[in-house]
Structure formats: C-alpha cells, structure tokens
Amino acid sequence: MKIKTFKVERWMNDYEDEAVYNLGETCIDSLTIRELLEIGGYEPDKFMSELAETRLTYSHIFGSPEFKSGVAELYENIEPHQVLPCHGATGANAMVLETLIEPTDNMISVMPTYQQHYSIPEAIGAEVRILQLTEENDYLPDIEELKKLADENTKMITVNNPNNPTGSWIPIESMKEIAEVAKSVDAYLLCDEVYRGIAEDESYMYSVTDLYEKAISVGSMSKIFSLAGLRMGWIATRDEYALNECMERRDYNTISCGVIDDKLASIALANRDKIFARNRQILNNNRAILDKWVNETPGVHYKKPVAGTTALVYYDKNIPSYELCVRLIKEKGLLFTPGSAFEMEGAVRIGYAFDSKLLKQGLNIFAEFLAEL
Ligand SMILES: Cc1ncc(COP(=O)(O)O)c(C=O)c1O
C-alpha cells in the first residue's frame, strides 16, 4: 500500500534535533519518569528496584485492568472492556481507519487535521471528501457543508477535537449536529481526541462517545498527560462491531503494548487530576504569552486557540511557509512547523505548551526575523 509522505512528521524528523527554541513541540512539557513517580507518591529508587523484577512477558494482551479502567474514567459512557490500547494515538487512528475503510467507500475529513485522517483512507483507495475549516468560521466545521458532502456511501466522518493545528474546540451542540449527519447516513464518527481533557475553565470536556453509538474516540498519553515517550494510546467506542474488528486486526500489527509503558501510564491515569492541574497552568500561562505577542506584533494575526497546545499564526510576508521555516531553523535555531504541512499556506503552527521563557525568546526571534525580511 503506497502512502503519501506524512508532512508534519517528516518535518519534525528532519529538523527537530537542530532546534534551540523548539516551538514545533505539541506535547505539554513532557515529564521525566522521576517526576511522574513523585506525582504518584512513589519513592523513585524503590519503584525502580521493584520494576527490575517485572517479567517482560506480553502480559495483559488487551491492557492491564488498571490502564483500561483509568482510561474508561476519562469518559462518561465507556466501560473498561470498550477500551483498546494501541501504540499511541497514531496506532489507534491507523487501526480504526485501516480496519473500517474500504476502497469502495467515501469518507469525510476536516482539513486541517492530523494527516493520517485523510492520507490513510486515500492510500486504501477510498474517496476522501474534505470539509475545509476556515479562520472566518473560527475553524469550526460548517454543518451545512458537511450535509452536502455526506451520502449513503459515506463510511466515516473524522474530526479532530481540540484541533491540531488551530486550537479550535467544537461546542457540544455543533458536535451533536455532526453526529446527526453521521447517523443520517449510518456512518462512523471518528474523533481524534488526543488534546481533550484540559479546558481553560476546568469544565468536563465531552467526548464524541457521549453523543453517538457509532462514535469512536482516539486518545493517548502523549499530549495532555505529557508522556509521549510511553507510546500508549487507545480506541474507545461503544460500537461492538468496530471494536471487535479492530481487535482482530490488532493481532496482526500490535499484539500488546509494552508492560512498562502500561504500568507508568496507569500511574498517570490514577493521578490525572494532579497532572492536569500542572498542565492547565502551563497552557493558560503560555496561551496568554502567545496572545499578547500576536496582538503586539505587526504583520501577524491568528484566531486565538481555545484548547489544545498549538495555534496557526499567519504572517504577511510573501514567502512560502516551508521556506520560511527552513530559514528560521537554519539561521536562528527556531523550530516552527510550516502551515503547508497542514495544507494551510502563509501560516506557521506554533506549539506553545512548554517552557515559557523559551516561548518568549522564540517569539521575539520570529518578530525580529519578520521585521528584517
Ligand atoms: C491530532 C493528533 N493525533 C494523533 C497524534 C499522535 O499522537 P501519539 O503520540 O499518541 O501517537 C498527534 C501528534 O501530534 C496529533 O496531533
């Protein structure tokens, strides 16, 4: 199966190691193992010496009970047996798309989004229909447009909420309408929810699985739990058929997740309130820094992100985003992600969810660079 280059991942592979100011990062300031253990109330040296006695078998093929119940608690309507652990959200998205989409189907994906959602179905041979998100519409799906795209051959609608790269968040009333459209053509609704969980106002962030029986949620430990190195993600759905089909496929491409990864993820899940409190502070603080900078800097504009860890910032210079980003990393050590990686030209994606000092420095460097251009 031939597949297009995954632009955002290729960009990061090529340039992330050169970054002095890494504003390409999308995880919230990643935790060390020691920090995680301390948050969980463990004595790190004691924990590590006990860990050394762990037998490295395949262990629980479908995830430990602690992991599955910890994930289920992130949802209102999901039971532990409805959680399928995968290798990151990347593994989960691929599992869902490769399992459910056939070459004879059509499917609808928002754009911009994580490229798996349109390039995997396209590689399968399915017809991909794009629902473009625009700044004028606050990067929210246009429901009337969606209705026009859906027909009886639509197998799946896929959205990413909160959205990478724009940081938009679909209000529950709009998501209910999206679910209604999916239901009207009996399609699955896949929602990539890797950035779900930390709302600015501490409110509960709904999941698509609260709204529709054929909804599939994908999540992971990478972003809001600050643990991308664990490579632990999951599929959560009430749809028995989809779950069973994914389980069948999983025997071929996963078998199980890592025993150590599962153990550390379970600790994080059991202590999610503490991790979320830490991360909410980072997000709110840094979002304010970014917002101030955008408002005070000539020649840039954006739609302020309301969730997630990234923003799409437009610049008023006539230079393609890829070229601009290569110059920034080569000349200034500053890593952004070109908007072109998301088919959004004239913009860069800024990841703002880590060290605020580096964020300020990086933004100032960008302002100087734009002024010099
Ligand atoms: C929307 C979205 N989905 C999935 C992923 C992959 O996450 P994971 O590290 O869990 O594989 C990313 C990573 O950037 C993402 O932004």
The ligand as an SDF file (V2000), in Angstrom:
LIG
                    3D

 16 16  0  0  0  0  0  0  0  0999 V2000
   -4.2020   15.1930   16.3530 C   0  0  0  0  0  0  0  0  0  0  0  0
   -3.1320   14.2050   16.6460 C   0  0  0  0  0  0  0  0  0  0  0  0
   -3.4290   12.8980   16.6470 N   0  0  0  0  0  0  0  0  0  0  0  0
   -2.5070   11.9770   16.9190 C   0  0  0  0  0  0  0  0  0  0  0  0
   -1.2030   12.3190   17.2030 C   0  0  0  0  0  0  0  0  0  0  0  0
   -0.2040   11.2500   17.5230 C   0  0  0  0  0  0  0  0  0  0  0  0
   -0.0880   11.1180   18.9100 O   0  0  0  0  0  0  0  0  0  0  0  0
    0.6260    9.8910   19.6180 P   0  0  0  0  0  0  0  0  0  0  0  0
    1.9020   10.4150   20.1770 O   0  0  0  0  0  0  0  0  0  0  0  0
   -0.3190    9.4840   20.6970 O   0  0  0  0  0  0  0  0  0  0  0  0
    0.8400    8.8170   18.6170 O   0  0  0  0  0  0  0  0  0  0  0  0
   -0.8230   13.6580   17.1840 C   0  0  0  0  0  0  0  0  0  0  0  0
    0.5680   14.0710   17.4130 C   0  0  0  0  0  0  0  0  0  0  0  0
    0.9830   15.1640   17.1350 O   0  0  0  0  0  0  0  0  0  0  0  0
   -1.8250   14.6240   16.9170 C   0  0  0  0  0  0  0  0  0  0  0  0
   -1.5440   15.9250   16.9090 O   0  0  0  0  0  0  0  0  0  0  0  0
  1  2  1  0
  2  3  1  0
  2 15  2  0
  3  4  2  0
  4  5  1  0
  5  6  1  0
  5 12  2  0
  6  7  1  0
  7  8  1  0
  8  9  2  0
  8 10  1  0
  8 11  1  0
 12 13  1  0
 12 15  1  0
 13 14  2  0
 15 16  1  0
M  END
$$$$
